[in-house]
Amino acid sequence: MNRLVLWCALLVFLVSTSGYSDQKKIGLILDRGGKDDKSFNSAAFRGATEAKAKLGIYLKEIEASDDTLFEPAMRSFAQKKFDLIIGVGVNQAEAMKKVARENPDLRFAIIDAVVDLPNVTSLIFDEHDGSYLVGYVAGLKSKTGVVGFVGGMKIPLIQRFELAYTQGAKAANPKTEVVVNYIGFTSEAWNNPTKAKEIAKNQYAKKADVIFTAAGASNNAVFDVAADQKKLAIGVDSNQNWIKPGFILTSMLKRLDTAVYAVISEVAAGTLRGGTKVFGLKNDGVDWALDEHNKSLFTTADLAKIKTVKDQLIAKKITAKDYYKLHAHTASSK
Amino acid sequence: MTEFLFTVASVSTPLVYAALGGMLSERAGVVNIALEGLMLAGAFTAATVAWATKDPWLAFVAGVLASSVFGALHALLTITFRAHAIISGLAVNAVVAGLTPVLCKTLFDSSTSSPMLENAQRITALGGRVSPLVICAPIVALLLYVMHRWSRFGQYIRFAGEVPDALDAQGISSQKVRWLAVCLSGALCGVAGAYLSIDHGAGFTRNMTAGRGYVALAAVIVGRWTPQGALAGALIFGSIEACQILFQDIPLWGDRTLPVQWMQSLPFIATLLVLAVVNRRAAKSPGGLFVPKALSS
């Protein structure tokens, strides 16, 4: 008797869970920072939750605490026949190549990398354009003529930020000196505020008065030092201006939310074709953040200069150096 | 130069406390690779209590207590239940690494970090520059040295690691001594953790100890299980860390610079070299290499 009840319950459960088949199922696999890193992953997660609210999709997210978990996470989504599986971050490219090849009937999307398979949509960003722009802002607002860059892990993606940032800073003022430091070369670097703080203190001691920090959850420590010493910092990926209002000059926005929302809405509409989508200055994929927290730091003349540079970048009158192109043989974008 | 010394002091301090803790525990005969997890427990608890009560010193005490509790767990597993100390240490590290994001999520709705703490919620630096915990680090090392050399309890700890039976024959429970040593070890790691999250740092970030527990353990070994050695070892590793912060991209010739990876591998290369040299010298000396007996079996 008991067993019969159990079987009935199981049957009801199966029927009820398979009943919502018209609702699109989206699986989101976040990088190690987790969905609350207030930066990279937060932006992706924001886009997905927006899609959930507006498009009524079913969203399931997984935070990978370890690089080896990407592949099993993708497989578990694939097994459950999710309509779209999104991998957030360049580290997931290899796992996605494998799983996407084994599941040609399923759709995949990857952020920050190009996976050349018909069922994978690659979402990439012109980080060099955005970094050039905030580099220009840094060079413009620096009084000492020294600006800093704190990278998280030394990988081509972050070196792409560094190269164009340096170029932009020197464009604003050719005499600008750029102090560059990386926190580490393992993924611990994204979660090492203690070391980030020492690096920031050291850069400010070397007369830097603006520091661009692209270091995941370690960013907060740089903001902390900036506020302590009444200097400036620049945030990354999400708009981080609010974290220490008045001490964060701007943030280099990388609109993962726009990209994730766009790809989900195409799946919902059934129009997703695959291929590579590039998010740049022109389609607001990257930008510099101006809001009520940092507005007072800029004069109208500053804003006009920055706008000119942005327009010139869009019109390709200025070309920001692209680390990927200059180091095509070593860059891990492909 | 002063900048360099300040950086050395800042980055060495958590290593000093953790290394002293590790030294105590191992000297009493309990291998302690749980330093990493113990520090992390202290860092999380201190940040949480600082956020909730706005009282940094209460938070400090809470952090120290939390780490002591996890130290007691390690003691319970290894001493009372006679579990293998490496396994137990790994378990403590794994439990803390897993528990902190879960609690973080429940309390702050963020699995990555606690809210950033205001300056009033943090331990204030003396003269705006030097934290009291930094100043206390060498003092604690000195106290432990005095205890280790001259106090009865110091003697008990050494006996617990060398000839526990002799201690038991004297009517002093070697198990109790080990328990105390491991709990004290936890407390010291708690100081290191609180330093990371409410003194040097402004809040808790997931896995913010970033391997410092293991570096501290290396300092214990390089320092041959003595308080002065642990202090020196922690300072050596701290100085190397400071070097990699201050001297990245050293120009070599032309456009070439020394890759940052080289600088960042330094602590590990240094550990290997120091261990090799120390071991070679010890092998030649008549007494051989000193390792607490309970650890070498």
Interface residues (C-beta under 8 A of the other chain):
Chain A: G33 G34 K35 D36 D37 K38 E63 S65 K154 V180 N181 Y182 G184 F185 E188 N191 N192 P193 T194 K195 K197 E198 I199 K201 N202 A205 A217 S218 N220 A221 F223 D224 D228 I243
Chain B: E3 T7 S10 V11 P14 P101 D109 S110 S111 T112 S113 M116 N119 L196 H200 G201 A202 G203 T205 R206 N207 M208 A210 G211 R212 E241 A242 I245 L246 Q248 D249 V260 Q261 Q264
